[in-house]
């Protein structure tokens, strides 16, 4: 008996039990749709994290005083005073770095007339804006003269502007107070929204680092350094040169611990991607359980079908059908159920992914490999779980099968 005839017989047999056939497919449909949707959510989250980290500066390097590798040991205040302006000047000469900026910051209350808002002011250089991918929307950036003179100027983020100038006034040229210090607003940053860790990137005030060091904190050391490598692929090389330069500046002996710590955005990206991949695999495994349940459902229904059609099988074998023909007939039925369920599940997976984007506003990215994988799993499921009942049917004795009641 050829495949075409076997296919017709299988379709006719399934058509005689539409409801039972659909209920059998349901496990496969739900499983495939779940796998596609879960992988889409996981990949969407991963892409979103990558995009947001890239916006913060994918080749950014952060240098902090003190050694983070000392575990839970409490550090003295001296440990947090190891970075100096001389270190900043040294790092500016490293060819592997595109930009370097010192960093000092302090929190306080910003006041404009009757409006006030608590925020953090960051003392940096103009290079900081390039490192952090920040752009000035209105106004200008302070210059080298402002840095040398510790000028009382600042640039505001959108969140700060909205709170200090709620009536939509132009803040450029206006004077706001930070504590008791008046600062002239010379620019407003383009809005960036929240980052991947939920922090508001627009809740920021930027000023010359000398202004914050001398006029606000009265310190002569840096709280940190920000840098960007000339190329993302050279980040590790840049970190090695920074480490060597700072150890030389701080006169650290061979074998002595660093009195500073260096972290790159690449490390953060890898850590976030690792976590995201783990969650995606976990979600896919949970969804894959539905496929297993669906496969067991196929096996169960095929056993029932074999039992119900025992006389039919006996008659077919009595008039010349071979065991392989009976095996193929029931195997084709199982594959049709699983593949049809898979196709419906794929369509449902696309629909569910779209609904998640529309109603939950989550980033979703359907991957074609997940569609292909789901379809392949459906076919394998049909063959795997349908083979044993089909083999049982093909091994029936024709005489006993005809006499079966």
C-alpha positions as CSV (number, residue, x, y, z in Angstrom):
1,X,0.0,0.0,0.0
2,X,1.5,3.4,-1.0
3,X,2.0,6.4,1.2
4,X,-0.9,8.3,-0.6
5,X,-3.5,5.7,0.3
6,X,-2.2,5.4,3.9
7,X,-2.4,9.2,4.2
8,X,-6.0,9.2,3.0
9,X,-6.9,6.4,5.4
10,X,-5.2,8.2,8.3
11,X,-7.0,11.5,7.6
12,X,-10.4,9.7,7.3
13,X,-9.8,8.0,10.6
14,X,-8.9,11.3,12.3
15,X,-11.9,13.0,10.7
16,X,-14.2,10.5,12.3
17,X,-13.1,11.6,15.7
18,X,-12.7,15.4,15.4
19,X,-13.2,16.4,19.0
20,X,-10.9,13.7,20.3
21,X,-8.3,14.6,17.7
22,X,-8.4,18.3,18.7
23,X,-8.2,17.5,22.4
24,X,-5.1,15.4,21.7
25,X,-3.6,18.2,19.7
26,X,-4.2,20.7,22.5
27,X,-1.2,19.6,24.5
28,X,1.0,20.1,21.5
29,X,-0.6,23.4,20.6
30,X,-0.1,24.8,24.1
31,X,3.4,23.5,24.4
32,X,4.6,24.9,21.1
33,X,2.9,28.3,21.7
34,X,4.5,28.4,25.2
35,X,8.0,27.6,23.9
36,X,7.8,30.3,21.2
37,X,6.4,32.9,23.5
38,X,8.8,32.2,26.4
39,X,11.8,32.3,24.1
40,X,10.5,35.5,22.4
41,X,10.2,37.2,25.8
42,X,13.7,36.0,26.9
43,X,15.3,37.1,23.7
44,X,13.4,40.4,23.7
45,X,14.7,41.1,27.3
46,X,18.2,40.2,26.2
47,X,18.1,42.6,23.2
48,X,16.6,45.3,25.4
49,X,19.4,45.0,27.9
50,X,22.0,45.0,25.2
51,X,20.5,48.2,23.7
52,X,20.4,50.0,27.0
53,X,23.9,49.0,28.0
54,X,25.1,50.2,24.6
55,X,23.4,53.5,25.2
56,X,25.3,53.8,28.4
57,X,28.6,53.1,26.5
58,X,29.4,49.6,25.6
59,X,33.2,50.2,25.9
60,X,32.9,52.2,29.1
61,X,35.5,51.5,31.8
62,X,34.8,52.5,35.5
63,X,37.6,53.0,37.9
64,X,36.9,53.3,41.7
65,X,39.1,53.8,44.7
66,X,39.6,50.9,47.0
67,X,39.8,47.2,46.2
68,X,36.4,45.5,45.8
69,X,38.0,42.1,46.1
70,X,38.5,42.5,49.9
71,X,35.1,41.0,50.5
72,X,33.1,42.2,53.5
73,X,36.1,43.9,55.2
74,X,35.2,47.5,56.1
75,X,37.5,49.9,54.3
76,X,38.9,53.0,56.0
77,X,38.4,56.5,54.6
78,X,42.0,56.4,53.3
79,X,41.1,53.5,51.0
80,X,38.6,55.7,49.2
81,X,41.1,58.5,48.6
82,X,43.5,56.7,46.4
83,X,42.6,58.3,43.0
84,X,43.9,61.8,42.3
85,X,43.9,64.4,39.6
86,X,47.4,63.2,38.7
87,X,46.0,59.8,37.9
88,X,43.5,61.4,35.6
89,X,46.3,63.3,33.8
90,X,48.2,60.0,33.4
91,X,45.3,58.1,31.9
92,X,44.7,60.9,29.4
93,X,48.0,59.9,27.7
94,X,47.1,56.2,27.2
95,X,46.6,55.6,23.5
96,X,44.1,52.7,24.1
97,X,41.6,55.2,25.6
98,X,39.4,57.5,23.5
99,X,38.2,59.6,26.5
100,X,38.8,59.9,30.2
101,X,36.9,61.9,32.8
102,X,37.3,62.3,36.6
103,X,34.2,61.9,38.7
104,X,33.1,63.4,42.0
105,X,29.5,63.6,43.2
106,X,27.3,64.7,46.0
107,X,23.6,64.8,46.8
108,X,21.6,67.7,47.8
109,X,18.5,70.0,47.3
110,X,18.2,72.0,44.1
111,X,16.1,75.1,44.5
112,X,14.5,77.4,41.9
113,X,12.2,80.0,43.4
114,X,9.4,78.1,45.2
115,X,10.4,74.8,43.5
116,X,12.9,72.4,44.9
117,X,14.0,68.9,44.0
118,X,16.6,66.5,45.6
119,X,19.1,65.2,43.1
120,X,22.8,64.3,42.6
121,X,25.3,66.6,41.1
122,X,28.2,65.0,39.2
123,X,31.5,66.8,38.8
124,X,33.1,65.7,35.5
125,X,34.7,66.9,32.3
126,X,33.0,67.4,28.9
127,X,34.4,64.0,27.8
128,X,32.1,62.3,30.3
129,X,29.2,63.1,28.0
130,X,30.8,61.2,25.2
131,X,31.7,58.3,27.4
132,X,28.1,58.0,28.7
133,X,26.5,58.8,25.3
134,X,24.8,61.9,26.7
135,X,23.9,64.8,24.4
136,X,23.0,68.4,25.1
137,X,19.6,69.3,23.7
138,X,19.6,73.0,24.5
139,X,22.4,75.3,25.5
140,X,26.1,74.3,25.6
141,X,28.7,72.3,27.5
142,X,31.1,73.9,29.9
143,X,34.7,74.3,28.6
144,X,38.3,74.1,29.9
145,X,38.2,77.6,31.2
146,X,35.1,76.7,33.3
147,X,37.0,73.8,34.7
148,X,40.2,75.8,35.6
149,X,38.2,78.5,37.3
150,X,35.8,76.1,39.0
151,X,32.9,78.0,37.4
152,X,29.5,77.9,39.0
153,X,27.7,76.4,36.0
154,X,25.7,73.2,35.4
155,X,23.8,71.1,32.9
156,X,20.4,69.7,34.0
157,X,18.7,66.4,33.1
158,X,15.1,66.4,32.0
159,X,13.7,65.1,35.3
160,X,15.4,67.9,37.2
161,X,14.2,70.5,34.6
162,X,10.6,69.2,34.9
163,X,10.6,69.6,38.7
164,X,12.4,72.9,38.9
165,X,10.7,74.5,36.0
166,X,7.2,72.9,36.0
167,X,5.6,75.7,33.9
168,X,7.7,75.0,30.9
169,X,10.2,77.9,31.3
170,X,13.5,77.8,29.4
171,X,16.1,76.9,32.1
172,X,19.1,77.9,30.1
173,X,20.6,81.1,31.6
174,X,18.6,80.8,34.8
175,X,20.3,80.4,38.2
176,X,19.4,77.6,40.5
177,X,20.8,76.9,44.0
178,X,22.5,73.7,45.1
179,X,22.5,74.0,48.8
180,X,23.9,77.5,49.3
181,X,25.8,77.7,46.0
182,X,24.2,79.4,43.0
183,X,24.7,77.7,39.6
184,X,24.0,79.1,36.2
185,X,22.2,76.6,33.9
186,X,24.1,76.5,30.6
187,X,22.5,73.4,29.1
188,X,19.8,70.8,29.2
189,X,20.5,67.1,28.3
190,X,18.5,65.1,25.9
191,X,16.1,62.6,27.7
192,X,17.3,59.0,28.0
193,X,14.7,57.4,30.3
194,X,15.4,54.6,32.7
195,X,18.2,52.1,32.2
196,X,18.1,48.3,32.5
197,X,18.4,48.5,36.3
198,X,15.4,50.9,36.6
199,X,17.5,54.0,37.4
200,X,16.3,57.3,36.0
201,X,19.1,58.5,33.7
202,X,17.5,62.0,33.5
203,X,17.7,62.6,37.2
204,X,21.2,64.2,37.0
205,X,23.0,67.5,37.3
206,X,26.4,67.8,35.6
207,X,29.1,70.4,36.6
208,X,32.8,70.9,36.2
209,X,34.6,68.5,38.5
210,X,36.7,71.3,40.1
211,X,33.5,73.1,41.1
212,X,32.2,70.0,43.0
213,X,35.6,69.2,44.5
214,X,36.4,72.7,45.7
215,X,33.1,74.5,46.3
216,X,30.9,71.7,47.5
217,X,33.0,68.8,48.9
218,X,36.2,70.6,49.7
219,X,38.3,67.5,48.8
220,X,41.5,67.1,46.8
221,X,40.9,63.5,45.6
222,X,38.7,61.9,43.0
223,X,35.8,59.5,43.8
224,X,36.2,57.7,40.5
225,X,37.3,57.8,36.9
226,X,35.3,57.1,33.8
227,X,37.0,56.1,30.5
228,X,36.1,54.6,27.1
229,X,38.3,52.3,25.0
230,X,39.1,53.3,21.5
231,X,37.3,50.1,20.4
232,X,35.1,47.6,22.3
233,X,37.5,44.8,21.3
234,X,40.4,46.6,22.9
235,X,38.7,47.1,26.3
236,X,40.7,44.3,28.0
237,X,43.9,45.7,26.7
238,X,43.0,49.2,27.9
239,X,42.2,47.8,31.4
240,X,45.6,46.1,31.6
241,X,47.3,49.4,30.7
242,X,45.2,51.4,33.2
243,X,46.1,48.9,35.9
244,X,49.8,49.2,35.1
245,X,49.7,53.0,35.0
246,X,47.8,53.3,38.3
247,X,50.0,50.8,40.1
248,X,53.0,52.8,38.9
249,X,51.5,56.1,40.0
250,X,50.6,54.7,43.5
251,X,54.0,53.1,43.9
252,X,52.6,49.6,44.6
253,X,55.1,46.8,45.0
254,X,54.9,43.6,43.0
255,X,52.5,41.2,44.7
256,X,50.7,44.0,46.6
257,X,46.9,44.3,46.1
258,X,45.6,47.1,43.9
259,X,44.2,50.1,45.8
260,X,41.6,50.6,43.1
261,X,39.1,48.5,41.2
262,X,38.2,48.5,37.5
263,X,35.0,47.4,36.0
264,X,34.0,47.5,32.4
265,X,30.5,47.7,30.8
266,X,31.5,44.5,29.0
267,X,31.5,42.7,32.3
268,X,28.1,44.0,33.2
269,X,26.8,43.1,29.7
270,X,28.1,39.5,30.0
271,X,26.7,39.1,33.5
272,X,23.2,40.4,32.4
273,X,23.3,38.2,29.3
274,X,24.2,35.2,31.3
275,X,21.3,35.8,33.7
276,X,18.9,36.4,30.8
277,X,20.0,33.3,29.0
278,X,19.5,31.2,32.2
279,X,16.0,32.6,32.7
280,X,15.2,32.0,29.0
281,X,16.3,28.4,29.2
282,X,14.4,27.9,32.4
283,X,11.2,29.4,30.8
284,X,11.7,27.2,27.7
285,X,12.1,24.1,29.9
286,X,8.9,24.8,31.8
287,X,7.1,25.4,28.5
288,X,8.7,22.2,27.1
289,X,6.9,20.2,29.7
290,X,3.7,20.9,27.9
291,X,5.2,19.3,24.8
292,X,6.0,16.2,26.8
293,X,2.4,16.1,28.2
294,X,1.1,16.5,24.7
295,X,3.3,13.6,23.5
296,X,1.9,11.4,26.2
297,X,-1.6,12.4,25.2
298,X,-0.8,11.3,21.6
299,X,0.4,7.9,22.8
300,X,-2.6,7.5,25.0
301,X,-5.1,8.3,22.2
302,X,-3.3,6.1,19.8
303,X,-3.5,3.1,22.2
304,X,-7.3,3.8,22.5
305,X,-7.5,4.0,18.7
306,X,-5.7,0.7,18.2
307,X,-8.0,-1.0,20.7
308,X,-11.1,0.4,19.1
309,X,-10.0,-0.6,15.6
310,X,-8.7,-4.0,16.3
311,X,-11.2,-5.7,14.1
312,X,-10.5,-3.2,11.3
313,X,-6.8,-4.0,11.6
314,X,-7.5,-7.8,11.5
315,X,-9.6,-7.3,8.3
316,X,-6.9,-5.3,6.6
317,X,-4.3,-7.8,7.4
318,X,-6.5,-10.7,6.3
319,X,-6.9,-9.1,2.8
320,X,-3.2,-8.6,2.4
321,X,-2.1,-5.6,4.4
322,X,1.4,-6.1,5.7
323,X,2.6,-5.3,9.2
324,X,4.6,-2.3,7.9
325,X,1.5,-0.9,6.3
326,X,-0.4,-1.0,9.6
327,X,2.6,0.5,11.3
328,X,2.8,3.3,8.8
329,X,-0.9,4.0,9.0
330,X,-1.0,4.6,12.7
331,X,2.4,6.4,12.6
332,X,1.1,8.8,10.0
333,X,-2.0,9.5,12.2
334,X,0.3,10.4,15.1
335,X,2.5,12.6,13.0
336,X,-0.5,14.4,11.5
337,X,-1.8,15.1,14.9
338,X,1.5,16.4,16.2
339,X,2.4,18.4,13.1
340,X,-1.0,20.0,12.8
341,X,-0.9,20.9,16.5
342,X,2.5,22.3,15.9
343,X,1.4,24.6,13.1
344,X,-1.5,25.9,15.1
345,X,0.8,26.3,18.1
346,X,3.3,28.3,16.0
347,X,0.5,30.7,14.9
348,X,-0.7,30.9,18.5
349,X,2.8,31.6,19.6
350,X,3.2,34.6,17.2
351,X,-0.2,35.9,18.4
352,X,0.7,35.5,22.1
353,X,4.0,37.3,21.5
354,X,2.2,40.1,19.8
355,X,-0.3,40.3,22.7
356,X,2.5,40.4,25.2
357,X,4.0,43.4,23.4
358,X,0.7,45.3,23.1
359,X,-0.8,44.7,26.5
360,X,2.2,44.1,28.8
361,X,4.5,46.4,26.9
362,X,7.4,43.9,27.3
363,X,10.2,43.7,24.7
364,X,9.6,40.6,22.6
365,X,11.6,39.2,19.7
366,X,10.4,36.0,18.1
367,X,13.4,33.9,16.9
368,X,13.0,31.8,13.8
369,X,15.2,29.1,15.3
370,X,12.5,28.6,18.0
371,X,9.8,28.2,15.3
372,X,12.0,25.6,13.5
373,X,12.9,23.9,16.7
374,X,9.3,23.7,17.8
375,X,8.2,22.2,14.5
376,X,11.0,19.7,14.5
377,X,10.1,18.7,18.1
378,X,6.5,18.2,17.1
379,X,7.4,15.8,14.3
380,X,9.8,13.9,16.5
381,X,7.1,13.8,19.2
382,X,4.6,12.3,16.8
383,X,7.0,9.6,15.6
384,X,8.4,8.8,19.1
385,X,5.1,8.6,21.0
386,X,3.2,7.1,18.0
387,X,5.6,4.4,17.2
388,X,4.9,2.0,20.1
389,X,1.1,2.0,19.7
390,X,1.6,1.6,15.9
391,X,4.0,-1.3,16.4
392,X,1.5,-2.9,18.7
393,X,-1.1,-2.7,16.0
394,X,1.2,-4.1,13.3
395,X,2.0,-7.1,15.5
396,X,-1.6,-8.2,16.0
397,X,-2.6,-11.7,14.9
398,X,-5.1,-11.3,12.0
399,X,-7.3,-14.2,13.3
400,X,-7.4,-12.9,16.9
401,X,-8.0,-9.4,15.7
402,X,-11.0,-10.3,13.6
403,X,-12.5,-12.3,16.5
404,X,-11.9,-9.3,18.9
405,X,-15.1,-7.8,20.4
